Amino acid sequence: MTIKVGDLIPNVTLARMTADGPAETTTDEIFGGKKVVLFALPGAYTPTCSAAHLPGFVVHHDAIVAKGVDAIACLSVNDAFVMGAWGADKNADDIVMLADGSGAFTAAVGLELDLTAKHMGVRSQRYAMIVDDGVVTHLNVEQGANFEVSDAETILRLL
């Protein structure tokens, strides 16, 4: 079942890259008591994700934070090494780069995307959500290969 507005974010362990290597974090730590913009995408280094999705949130980071957002997080079904390297390559120092390596969070929110026919396995759909103290207040899921409702500009307008 797909997560929807009003639902609580499930408590799942994710990973992120630190100076000491991969470190575990939980969704309770990420979302508890905070207003967070989470955007998810099919894969680091993939065309739309690298050319537009992540860069848009880097460019609009300060404007989004100025609207009362505590953190902006990017999630993909990749490992922490890949997410850390991709974030560094895209100057995403202010974005929390979350690795959902096993797809546990993606499955828990019901937003999987089966790309096995393209040799990419099961990934995340492209979406963005606003979460306030663990509760989803906005959820914009892209249809197909579109990139129209999960971009930084749209989220900025919703805030």
Phi and psi in degrees as GROMACS dihedral restraints (atoms count N, CA, C in turn):
[ dihedral_restraints ]
;  ai    aj    ak    al  type     phi  dphi    fc
    3     4     5     6     1   -77.8    20    10
    4     5     6     7     1   137.5    20    10
    6     7     8     9     1   -60.5    20    10
    7     8     9    10     1   152.1    20    10
    9    10    11    12     1  -141.9    20    10
   10    11    12    13     1   169.2    20    10
   12    13    14    15     1   -55.9    20    10
   13    14    15    16     1   133.7    20    10
   15    16    17    18     1    98.1    20    10
   16    17    18    19     1   -16.1    20    10
   18    19    20    21     1   -79.9    20    10
   19    20    21    22     1   153.1    20    10
   21    22    23    24     1   -82.6    20    10
   22    23    24    25     1   142.8    20    10
   24    25    26    27     1   -67.4    20    10
   25    26    27    28     1   131.6    20    10
   27    28    29    30     1   -67.3    20    10
   28    29    30    31     1   148.9    20    10
   30    31    32    33     1   -82.2    20    10
   31    32    33    34     1   109.4    20    10
   33    34    35    36     1  -134.4    20    10
   34    35    36    37     1   147.9    20    10
   36    37    38    39     1   -90.3    20    10
   37    38    39    40     1   131.0    20    10
   39    40    41    42     1  -122.2    20    10
   40    41    42    43     1   179.9    20    10
   42    43    44    45     1  -130.9    20    10
   43    44    45    46     1   155.4    20    10
   45    46    47    48     1  -145.5    20    10
   46    47    48    49     1   154.7    20    10
   48    49    50    51     1   -84.1    20    10
   49    50    51    52     1   136.2    20    10
   51    52    53    54     1  -124.9    20    10
   52    53    54    55     1   176.4    20    10
   54    55    56    57     1   -61.9    20    10
   55    56    57    58     1   -24.2    20    10
   57    58    59    60     1   -96.3    20    10
   58    59    60    61     1     6.8    20    10
   60    61    62    63     1   108.6    20    10
   61    62    63    64     1  -170.7    20    10
   63    64    65    66     1   -62.4    20    10
   64    65    66    67     1   140.1    20    10
   66    67    68    69     1  -134.7    20    10
   67    68    69    70     1   141.9    20    10
   69    70    71    72     1   -80.4    20    10
   70    71    72    73     1   148.2    20    10
   72    73    74    75     1  -145.7    20    10
   73    74    75    76     1   157.5    20    10
   75    76    77    78     1  -111.3    20    10
   76    77    78    79     1   159.2    20    10
   78    79    80    81     1   -65.2    20    10
   79    80    81    82     1   -29.4    20    10
   81    82    83    84     1   -62.4    20    10
   82    83    84    85     1   -39.2    20    10
   84    85    86    87     1   -68.2    20    10
   85    86    87    88     1   -38.1    20    10
   87    88    89    90     1   -72.7    20    10
   88    89    90    91     1   -44.4    20    10
   90    91    92    93     1  -104.2    20    10
   91    92    93    94     1   -19.5    20    10
   93    94    95    96     1   -63.1    20    10
   94    95    96    97     1   121.4    20    10
   96    97    98    99     1    70.7    20    10
   97    98    99   100     1    15.9    20    10
   99   100   101   102     1  -132.2    20    10
  100   101   102   103     1   159.1    20    10
  102   103   104   105     1  -102.4    20    10
  103   104   105   106     1   120.0    20    10
  105   106   107   108     1  -129.9    20    10
  106   107   108   109     1   137.1    20    10
  108   109   110   111     1   -98.0    20    10
  109   110   111   112     1   121.7    20    10
  111   112   113   114     1  -113.7    20    10
  112   113   114   115     1   126.6    20    10
  114   115   116   117     1  -122.4    20    10
  115   116   117   118     1   142.3    20    10
  117   118   119   120     1  -126.4    20    10
  118   119   120   121     1   153.6    20    10
  120   121   122   123     1  -149.8    20    10
  121   122   123   124     1   162.2    20    10
  123   124   125   126     1   -64.3    20    10
  124   125   126   127     1   -33.8    20    10
  126   127   128   129     1  -174.6    20    10
  127   128   129   130     1   140.9    20    10
  129   130   131   132     1   -59.6    20    10
  130   131   132   133     1   146.2    20    10
  132   133   134   135     1    67.7    20    10
  133   134   135   136     1     5.7    20    10
  135   136   137   138     1   -83.2    20    10
  136   137   138   139     1   159.1    20    10
  138   139   140   141     1   -55.4    20    10
  139   140   141   142     1   -61.4    20    10
  141   142   143   144     1   -66.1    20    10
  142   143   144   145     1   -37.8    20    10
  144   145   146   147     1   -61.9    20    10
  145   146   147   148     1   -43.2    20    10
  147   148   149   150     1   -81.6    20    10
  148   149   150   151     1   -34.0    20    10
  150   151   152   153     1   -85.2    20    10
  151   152   153   154     1   -27.4    20    10
  153   154   155   156     1  -134.7    20    10
  154   155   156   157     1   -48.5    20    10
  156   157   158   159     1   -64.5    20    10
  157   158   159   160     1   -62.6    20    10
  159   160   161   162     1   -62.0    20    10
  160   161   162   163     1   -47.1    20    10
  162   163   164   165     1   -58.3    20    10
  163   164   165   166     1   -33.8    20    10
  165   166   167   168     1   -62.0    20    10
  166   167   168   169     1   -40.6    20    10
  168   169   170   171     1   -73.4    20    10
  169   170   171   172     1   -29.1    20    10
  171   172   173   174     1   -66.0    20    10
  172   173   174   175     1   -48.5    20    10
  174   175   176   177     1   -62.6    20    10
  175   176   177   178     1   -41.5    20    10
  177   178   179   180     1   -96.6    20    10
  178   179   180   181     1    10.7    20    10
  180   181   182   183     1   -52.2    20    10
  181   182   183   184     1   -53.7    20    10
  183   184   185   186     1   -63.6    20    10
  184   185   186   187     1   -39.6    20    10
  186   187   188   189     1   -65.8    20    10
  187   188   189   190     1   -37.7    20    10
  189   190   191   192     1   -68.1    20    10
  190   191   192   193     1   -46.0    20    10
  192   193   194   195     1   -62.3    20    10
  193   194   195   196     1   -35.7    20    10
  195   196   197   198     1   -63.8    20    10
  196   197   198   199     1   -18.4    20    10
  198   199   200   201     1   -87.6    20    10
  199   200   201   202     1    10.9    20    10
  201   202   203   204     1    96.9    20    10
  202   203   204   205     1    13.8    20    10
  204   205   206   207     1   -86.6    20    10
  205   206   207   208     1   132.0    20    10
  207   208   209   210     1   -82.1    20    10
  208   209   210   211     1   -31.5    20    10
  210   211   212   213     1  -156.8    20    10
  211   212   213   214     1   151.8    20    10
  213   214   215   216     1  -117.9    20    10
  214   215   216   217     1   128.0    20    10
  216   217   218   219     1  -124.5    20    10
  217   218   219   220     1   140.9    20    10
  219   220   221   222     1  -112.7    20    10
  220   221   222   223     1   128.4    20    10
  222   223   224   225     1  -123.2    20    10
  223   224   225   226     1   138.5    20    10
  225   226   227   228     1  -149.0    20    10
  226   227   228   229     1   155.1    20    10
  228   229   230   231     1   -82.2    20    10
  229   230   231   232     1    74.5    20    10
  231   232   233   234     1  -139.4    20    10
  232   233   234   235     1   170.9    20    10
  234   235   236   237     1   -87.0    20    10
  235   236   237   238     1   167.5    20    10
  237   238   239   240     1   -64.1    20    10
  238   239   240   241     1   -32.4    20    10
  240   241   242   243     1   -63.5    20    10
  241   242   243   244     1   -46.4    20    10
  243   244   245   246     1   -65.3    20    10
  244   245   246   247     1   -46.2    20    10
  246   247   248   249     1   -63.6    20    10
  247   248   249   250     1   -38.9    20    10
  249   250   251   252     1   -65.2    20    10
  250   251   252   253     1   -45.5    20    10
  252   253   254   255     1   -65.7    20    10
  253   254   255   256     1   -41.4    20    10
  255   256   257   258     1   -65.5    20    10
  256   257   258   259     1   -43.5    20    10
  258   259   260   261     1   -59.7    20    10
  259   260   261   262     1   -42.3    20    10
  261   262   263   264     1   -65.2    20    10
  262   263   264   265     1   -42.5    20    10
  264   265   266   267     1   -62.2    20    10
  265   266   267   268     1   -31.4    20    10
  267   268   269   270     1  -101.1    20    10
  268   269   270   271     1    13.5    20    10
  270   271   272   273     1    53.4    20    10
  271   272   273   274     1    41.6    20    10
  273   274   275   276     1   -96.7    20    10
  274   275   276   277     1    42.7    20    10
  276   277   278   279     1   -58.7    20    10
  277   278   279   280     1   -30.2    20    10
  279   280   281   282     1   -93.1    20    10
  280   281   282   283     1     0.4    20    10
  282   283   284   285     1  -100.3    20    10
  283   284   285   286     1   133.7    20    10
  285   286   287   288     1   -79.1    20    10
  286   287   288   289     1   111.9    20    10
  288   289   290   291     1   -92.7    20    10
  289   290   291   292     1   106.4    20    10
  291   292   293   294     1  -102.3    20    10
  292   293   294   295     1   128.4    20    10
  294   295   296   297     1   -98.9    20    10
  295   296   297   298     1   119.3    20    10
  297   298   299   300     1  -107.1    20    10
  298   299   300   301     1    58.9    20    10
  300   301   302   303     1   -51.3    20    10
  301   302   303   304     1   -38.8    20    10
  303   304   305   306     1   -94.4    20    10
  304   305   306   307     1    -2.5    20    10
  306   307   308   309     1    75.4    20    10
  307   308   309   310     1    16.1    20    10
  309   310   311   312     1   -63.3    20    10
  310   311   312   313     1   -44.7    20    10
  312   313   314   315     1   -66.8    20    10
  313   314   315   316     1   -45.4    20    10
  315   316   317   318     1   -58.0    20    10
  316   317   318   319     1   -42.1    20    10
  318   319   320   321     1   -68.7    20    10
  319   320   321   322     1   -40.2    20    10
  321   322   323   324     1   -63.9    20    10
  322   323   324   325     1   -30.9    20    10
  324   325   326   327     1   -95.1    20    10
  325   326   327   328     1     0.1    20    10
  327   328   329   330     1    69.0    20    10
  328   329   330   331     1    33.5    20    10
  330   331   332   333     1  -121.4    20    10
  331   332   333   334     1    40.8    20    10
  333   334   335   336     1   -74.2    20    10
  334   335   336   337     1   155.0    20    10
  336   337   338   339     1  -134.5    20    10
  337   338   339   340     1   115.3    20    10
  339   340   341   342     1   -84.6    20    10
  340   341   342   343     1   106.6    20    10
  342   343   344   345     1  -112.8    20    10
  343   344   345   346     1    26.4    20    10
  345   346   347   348     1   -61.9    20    10
  346   347   348   349     1   -31.9    20    10
  348   349   350   351     1   -65.6    20    10
  349   350   351   352     1   -21.4    20    10
  351   352   353   354     1  -103.2    20    10
  352   353   354   355     1    15.4    20    10
  354   355   356   357     1    63.8    20    10
  355   356   357   358     1    32.4    20    10
  357   358   359   360     1  -117.2    20    10
  358   359   360   361     1    -3.7    20    10
  360   361   362   363     1    74.0    20    10
  361   362   363   364     1  -161.7    20    10
  363   364   365   366     1   -90.7    20    10
  364   365   366   367     1   124.1    20    10
  366   367   368   369     1  -120.2    20    10
  367   368   369   370     1  -169.3    20    10
  369   370   371   372     1   -97.7    20    10
  370   371   372   373     1   145.1    20    10
  372   373   374   375     1   -66.1    20    10
  373   374   375   376     1   163.1    20    10
  375   376   377   378     1   -86.5    20    10
  376   377   378   379     1   123.3    20    10
  378   379   380   381     1  -158.5    20    10
  379   380   381   382     1   170.1    20    10
  381   382   383   384     1  -141.6    20    10
  382   383   384   385     1   144.8    20    10
  384   385   386   387     1  -140.0    20    10
  385   386   387   388     1   153.5    20    10
  387   388   389   390     1  -108.5    20    10
  388   389   390   391     1   129.7    20    10
  390   391   392   393     1  -124.9    20    10
  391   392   393   394     1   126.3    20    10
  393   394   395   396     1  -116.1    20    10
  394   395   396   397     1   112.1    20    10
  396   397   398   399     1    50.6    20    10
  397   398   399   400     1    45.0    20    10
  399   400   401   402     1    85.0    20    10
  400   401   402   403     1    -1.6    20    10
  402   403   404   405     1  -108.8    20    10
  403   404   405   406     1   130.5    20    10
  405   406   407   408     1   -72.0    20    10
  406   407   408   409     1   121.2    20    10
  408   409   410   411     1  -104.6    20    10
  409   410   411   412     1   -23.9    20    10
  411   412   413   414     1  -144.9    20    10
  412   413   414   415     1   142.6    20    10
  414   415   416   417     1  -143.6    20    10
  415   416   417   418     1   118.4    20    10
  417   418   419   420     1  -120.1    20    10
  418   419   420   421     1   108.7    20    10
  420   421   422   423     1  -105.8    20    10
  421   422   423   424     1   129.4    20    10
  423   424   425   426     1   -72.2    20    10
  424   425   426   427     1   148.1    20    10
  426   427   428   429     1   -97.8    20    10
  427   428   429   430     1   125.3    20    10
  429   430   431   432     1    59.3    20    10
  430   431   432   433     1  -135.8    20    10
  432   433   434   435     1   -90.9    20    10
  433   434   435   436     1    10.8    20    10
  435   436   437   438     1   -64.8    20    10
  436   437   438   439     1   156.7    20    10
  438   439   440   441     1  -139.2    20    10
  439   440   441   442     1    78.2    20    10
  441   442   443   444     1  -130.3    20    10
  442   443   444   445     1   -26.3    20    10
  444   445   446   447     1  -123.2    20    10
  445   446   447   448     1    -4.8    20    10
  447   448   449   450     1  -110.9    20    10
  448   449   450   451     1     9.5    20    10
  450   451   452   453     1   -78.0    20    10
  451   452   453   454     1   162.5    20    10
  453   454   455   456     1   -61.2    20    10
  454   455   456   457     1   -38.9    20    10
  456   457   458   459     1   -63.2    20    10
  457   458   459   460     1   -41.5    20    10
  459   460   461   462     1   -64.5    20    10
  460   461   462   463     1   -44.5    20    10
  462   463   464   465     1   -63.7    20    10
  463   464   465   466     1   -40.1    20    10
  465   466   467   468     1   -59.1    20    10
  466   467   468   469     1   -41.1    20    10
  468   469   470   471     1   -66.4    20    10
  469   470   471   472     1   -31.2    20    10
  471   472   473   474     1   -75.4    20    10
  472   473   474   475     1   -21.3    20    10
